[in-house]
Amino acid sequence: MSTVEFRKDLFADERDDNLNTIGKPERRQDILGHVTGRTKYFDDHLFDGLLHMRCTRSPHHHARIRSIDTREAERMPGVVRVLTGKDVPVNLNTLLSLMNFGKDDEAVLAERKVAYRGEPVAAVIAGTDREARAAAAAVRVDWEVLPHVLDVEEAIAPNAPVVNETYPNNTFDYHDRYDHQKLRFGDVESAFATADHIVEGRYSMSPIEQAPVETCGAIAAPEGADRFVCHTSTQALFFSLGTTAKLLDMPSNRLHFIGGTVGGGFGGKVDSIHEPLAVLGALVTNRPVKYSWDREEEMQVGAPRGAEVWYLKDGVMRDGRIVARQFRGYFDSGAYTRLSSYAIIKGTGHLPGPYTIPNVSSDVFCVYTNRTPATAMRGFGITGVDFAIERHMDKVARRVGMNPLELRILNSYRDGDMKPHRRVAHNCALVECVQVVSEKSGWAIGPEFRAASSMTGGGGPRAEIPHTVTDEDGRIGERRSGRAGTAPRPATPARPAAAAPQRPAYEPQPYTPQPYTPPSAPQPLYQPEPYRPSAAEPHRPKPPEPDTKPKPRPEPAPQPEPTRPFDRGVNRPGASRFISGTRRR
Amino acid sequence: MTLTVETVPTVADAARRLGTGVRYLGGGTLVMRALNYGDTSVSTILRSSDPALTRVETSGDRIRIGAGVTMAGVMASRDLEALHPVARVIGGPAVRNMGTVGGNLFADPPYGDFAVALLVLDAMVQVEGASEVPLERFLGERRGLVSAVTIRRPERGAFRFRKVSRVKPKGIAVLSMAAYLPGAPGRITGARIAYGNMGPRPIRVAAVEQALEGRGLDAGTIASAAGAALQGVSPQTDPIASEWYRREVAPVHLRRLLEAQS
């Protein structure tokens, strides 16, 4: 067994080593339940008269729904109800609508068309899982198969099929203006013109499944006082509650959500897919309903970490200093938005990685394709581009003939440096990490790199926001209409027409690389003034559009008497009449 | 529509009861997994309490293994000592306690490693109500209710087995290999080589067997056997490994299998 080695010699004066918890071993609060098998998961709650829900899913990547015939399924043994999109009170949502980000673009049960293989179109509620499966297979859907697109770069071409009608350009709309998220810091084109080397690379990653041991699911049951209890595997209980309240057009105080135990999450249990359908099932049947995925659904329909494609272009001086870095990234959001739009904003704040580069530019696209929608997974938005950045650093090191560890120390950010998203870096530690790697791996670095520190050499002119060239490229709809290229920028581009500077007080000036002078403090080129965001109107969330759609509330069915007396029943006032116990005590 | 379980006293009864929607349950490691994942083609699970199913008997140079003998049962049998290293790498302890020799013959890739070992031990399959058939032929059809498998009692030190997986100790096999080399390291007579996960079912590799037959297990023989390792083999691409990868590594693992000290 390897052991953790604490390098307490580093940053000793920045840290208090006499804290009660941090730096001390601590027993996880839930570990005792896990190792003794007493932890209760959502599926360990037993309900009398539990009904099971299974979905009829699209066998096509992209298809129009001409009609859905549920008559045969409704006559199948054990079937209590078959739900389609028209049974969902508000059948359109986007996960981040709860924080006013993005437009509603995804139905709970598709009504007019499906945009990925496995998209649900009907939900069968039956007495047993087996009966529900058989009836789900008997739902007849008349499909009109449409052309599909599975690749991000093909999806942004002008003639690509429209995946998601809310975003007809196949890209998420950023700030109501652009089809991508921009980052501009300095002037990359001028810096490329003066750099000794231009190093380019393309990096791509496949989707990754979170593969939890417990597949996603929820059980909902009627409670007293016209409420519903919902036991769920969710990682985001109040997301699930808010989403359910919105989709079912129901005040959230009628929902009693119980979560807290997740049988493996890793980001794959934030999408709030199960709770709305389980509660809707309980609402229309007035009985407990369980909706959970089997393993195949978890793999096919469960949202993975999305695929990404990144183009990087660096301007590098002979001594290894990176003077400019340009990114162009494509996130494969799948058919709907979920969380990829947000992951891009998070990732953009991370650029250009833990390095201080005076000129940085980035365009990142959230692209819709006919693949399973992508969602969160451990550091999403960062992980993919970090892979690209670190592969690219090695490529740069080879081009300039430099030790890759020394290249990283040379370009590493130091305390006090300005990051391209206009925040000053502090508590930097990359230099020290690379030094320890060098020491542990026996990969030698020169004495000046061994002597380097994250705490020196930063700030001063490196703390300034450079004169920044901005542009208006990539307005929403431009690319789609063929008025803008879809390919990455050419290898040796002509300098684009100088755009108006972000702050008119500064005339555009060609970038002149400064010699690398680590510790001594050179004269600042100009007095920095506090950063102000561009004069463009700030992004304001649009007021919600009035919902003209009628919202049928299903008639509450008469409360059936339980078929068996409760031998282990719960008589707590307001508790669900259906609770009959638990699998674990 | 509901699922029922029937238990019958003899294998013969079970064989008569088989039919549409009726699936025989050995240890359940395949059938129960399919049911849990929504296989609605099964409406009846059939079991048999026949004690013959779980017996291991030796007569002459043949060993009869009841189809219901579990991997744990193999490991507990002194007669099957040569197969202990094979049973030990099938699944984890839970699977070994339930998974049976008979069921292993019905396991699709990437499972079915035990059948690979049986292939080189001249296994004959007893299908209830029919005559014995060689395992190789049985694997091509996989029909009927298997009551037992008989194997040749292996010559000491002549049997070798290798399961190659990326996750240890209980990963799924990239490929598995078995060899029966009577006489090795001297002159080999009756060489048998089998691969698992190098195609849709476990196979014997005639080209390698010919390269070994009648020769001593020296460097030259091993080199020519490794050279013939992929003849007549068409491995598949699946989530465990690509066809290319299997082609690259199979000769290497065959060489290691042959070079290993018995």
Interface residues (C-beta under 8 A of the other chain):
Chain A: R54 M76 P77 G78 T128 D129 R130 E131 R133 A134 A137 D294 R295 E296
Chain B: M1 T2 L3 N36 Y37 G38 T40
